[in-house]
Amino acid sequence: MDALEAIKTRRSIRKYKSTPVDDKAVQAVLEAGRWAPSWANTQCWRFIVVRDSKIKAEVADTLSRFKRPDGVIVENAGMKAINTVPVLIVVCAQMGRSGCRPDGETVTDKGDWYMFDTALAVQNMVLAAHALGLGTVIIGAFDAPRAAAILGVPAGYSLVTLFPLGVPDEEPKIRPRKELSEIAFYDKFGVE
Ligand SMILES: Cc1cc2nc3c(=O)[nH]c(=O)nc-3n(C[C@H](O)[C@H](O)[C@H](O)COP(=O)(O)O)c2cc1C
């Protein structure tokens, strides 16, 4: 699968088979993350591969629950996914490195660029997973400090995101995207 095809055919997968995922596939996914670009090549990302089902369940429990307008509490769809898949990838970042001088002072108006760098690594990983026939869904709505405590993430690191890695058991519908004319401008902002 070439890069453009992988980008266009990847979908967030929320229903998985419990089929095993071998270490070779996990290594290939991590390797894709490792080769992402980063601020001054600082590579602030750290990845935790969770296979232990008890730890996976504890982390799954940190995912947010939402109250619908009718009062019904719904779980983050990722919760069931994490409990089904054999592998959970957790992405952390060392703070005060990306977009920062050696003394930790930030260089731009954006502050610490760790979210940016980790997102690049995550996108590489989810695309690599897809190219290998595996599914993922990036999870943002969860109690990150609680998950960090469960996983022993040390001070100075932020637990940014996590995603299940497994064999898809659904072919989700395409989520629509804005037209290019709405988001791409020429020469000046707003000029189509
Ligand atoms: C930063 C980020 C956080 C997300 N958090 C969640 C989440 O907590 N739960 C979930 O089910 N999906 C989550 N998603 C998946 C998005 O809902 C999904 O990418 C989007 O609807 C587009 O669908 P697609 O990925 O199938 O193209 C997240 C995606 C991103 C990029």
The ligand as a MOL file (V3000), in Angstrom:
LIG
                    3D

  0  0  0     0  0            999 V3000
M  V30 BEGIN CTAB
M  V30 COUNTS 31 33 0 0 0
M  V30 BEGIN ATOM
M  V30 1 C -6.6690 13.9610 18.8890 0
M  V30 2 C -7.7600 12.9380 18.6480 0
M  V30 3 C -8.5110 12.4700 19.7240 0
M  V30 4 C -9.5030 11.4910 19.5150 0
M  V30 5 N -10.1720 10.9810 20.6030 0
M  V30 6 C -11.0930 10.0020 20.4140 0
M  V30 7 C -11.7290 9.3880 21.5370 0
M  V30 8 O -11.4680 9.7100 22.6950 0
M  V30 9 N -12.6430 8.4110 21.2950 0
M  V30 10 C -12.9530 7.9990 20.0230 0
M  V30 11 O -13.7830 7.0970 19.8720 0
M  V30 12 N -12.3470 8.5570 18.9230 0
M  V30 13 C -11.4230 9.5330 19.0900 0
M  V30 14 N -10.7660 10.0910 18.0050 0
M  V30 15 C -11.0770 9.6140 16.6290 0
M  V30 16 C -11.8680 10.6680 15.8240 0
M  V30 17 O -13.1830 10.7040 16.2790 0
M  V30 18 C -11.7820 10.3210 14.3220 0
M  V30 19 O -10.4290 10.3860 13.9000 0
M  V30 20 C -12.6030 11.2820 13.4530 0
M  V30 21 O -13.9840 11.1820 13.7580 0
M  V30 22 C -12.4320 11.0010 11.9500 0
M  V30 23 O -12.7550 9.6630 11.6340 0
M  V30 24 P -11.6740 8.6960 10.9330 0
M  V30 25 O -10.4840 8.6200 11.8400 0
M  V30 26 O -12.3590 7.3650 10.7770 0
M  V30 27 O -11.3290 9.3210 9.6130 0
M  V30 28 C -9.7640 11.0340 18.1900 0
M  V30 29 C -8.9850 11.5070 17.1160 0
M  V30 30 C -7.9920 12.4280 17.3450 0
M  V30 31 C -7.1290 12.9020 16.1750 0
M  V30 END ATOM
M  V30 BEGIN BOND
M  V30 1 1 1 2
M  V30 2 1 2 3
M  V30 3 2 2 30
M  V30 4 2 3 4
M  V30 5 1 4 5
M  V30 6 1 4 28
M  V30 7 2 5 6
M  V30 8 1 6 7
M  V30 9 1 6 13
M  V30 10 2 7 8
M  V30 11 1 7 9
M  V30 12 1 9 10
M  V30 13 2 10 11
M  V30 14 1 10 12
M  V30 15 2 12 13
M  V30 16 1 13 14
M  V30 17 1 14 15
M  V30 18 1 14 28
M  V30 19 1 15 16
M  V30 20 1 16 17
M  V30 21 1 16 18
M  V30 22 1 18 19
M  V30 23 1 18 20
M  V30 24 1 20 21
M  V30 25 1 20 22
M  V30 26 1 22 23
M  V30 27 1 23 24
M  V30 28 2 24 25
M  V30 29 1 24 26
M  V30 30 1 24 27
M  V30 31 2 28 29
M  V30 32 1 29 30
M  V30 33 1 30 31
M  V30 END BOND
M  V30 END CTAB
M  END
